[in-house]
Amino acid sequence: MLFLTKVPSSFCVLLKRSCSCPVIHGARLYSPNAPATATSSGSPVSAVGKTPVELLKEKLNHGEIQPDPHQVRVTEALQVVYDSIKTYSPPKPSTGIGKWFSFGRAEKAVAAPKGLYIYGSVGGGKTMLMDMFYDCCAIDRKRRVHFNSFMTDVHAKIHDIKSKHVRDASNSKPQPFDPIKPVAELITQDSWMICFDEFQVTDIADAMILKRLFTYLFNNGVIVVATSNRAPDDLYKNGLQRSNFVPFIGVLKNHCNIVTLDSGVDYRTAALKGESKHYFDKSQGASDANDSMDRLFKVLCSQENDMIRPKTFTHFGRNITFAKTCGQVLDSTFDELCDKPLGASDFLQIAQFFHTVLIRDIPQLNLKLKSQTRRFITLIDTLYDSRVRLVVSADVPYKYLFSNDAPDDMHTSDEHRMLMDDLKITKDSTDASSNIFTGEEEVFAFERTVSRLAEMQSAEYWTLWEKHR
């Protein structure tokens, strides 16, 4: 089903060059910096049989992208990784649950080529270049995954491994068991090259296990290529108990070369002119925005073989109910999605079931609404990575959706006081300035969210769903 063919023209907008990764539009391939008058042979350049540098040159020759020296430099760094793994194949970890529960046996680390960590500002083409590299690598055990989704899977595997571990009740001595090692082995069995999109650390539960997890992965011979908006030294910046996380940065640097891509251009928003018909600004008329959302939902429903009804998901033993759905279309509100205790794994369930999500009544977010803002950032990241189509109505234009002005009562809120009491943190302690309280991470991450919201408005992005599925 090609969604846009049935949408009235008033709801469709064609905005070329608004994507930071290659996308199909009709029979053409567009890249973030593709010129409007690109001369193509009529079909996208294939990565089969090409190296990253060769693929980039061919895309340049076909007019699919414009020359960018920053992207060329990163592609050359990816070429080094590509050349180093052509003859590399790590041993597959041995299986068997008995191996997981053996202790005191040191295993020799696999000598593996270095991976690559690419960081820079939003919309510069990091993901596009990594995906080109990934497509060029003709290997079986490879994986391309958003970092949030990867960590959600890791925690699910940890839970599963722990449930299989049976403690000897007759033995009163300590019985140490680290579930991270078997989880790393399960990951390695599936993939020895992993490409992470949006490598970021905001959760203390993730931060505390990353060093052990990635040490095991690297020792198993796994090669990591990652994109991020953060330099390695800035990962989990001002996070709770960051001193326990810092050793991971050294592990990452030992196994990945570091390169920056910062051309100062956000290709997602550079070509946007005016407002699209997938983002409705209520400040220009609340009733008009609501009417437009209602009309578009009706059009979407006409293409589903279902009726409008509530839907309940059961996830990790919890029921998550949405009042208004139709087939694979969700009509929701900001409060339904972001004012409830939902997390990345919940949003992943939504992204896997629905191809189009409508979010109504998004307020202007600020540092006082940190929990809701964190959820909104995670939600947009998850929908974007799954190429879910998005329609929203908000109180302000997307460029002004987040205000970093700190409210006067932010540090004395009940939420802050309760969290500080639970963590036994005093106002004068170092942890009191962690980003979980200051909102620094949200301020930094929202730039990416705005950029992605801009791209998700475009007609090119909407056609991506067909390719992604």
Helices and strands as residue ranges (DSSP letters): G 3-6, G 9-11, E 23-25, E 28-30, H 52-61, H 69-85, H 97-100, E 115-119, H 126-136, E 142-146, H 147-164, H 180-190, E 193-197, H 204-207, H 210-219, E 223-228, G 232-234, G 242-244, H 246-255, E 256-260, H 267-270, E 279-281, G 282-284, H 286-301, E 309-315, E 318-326, E 329-333, H 334-338, H 344-353, E 356-362, E 365-366, G 367-369, H 370-385, E 389-394, G 398-400, E 402-403, G 410-412, H 414-422, G 430-433, H 435-438, H 440-456, H 459-468
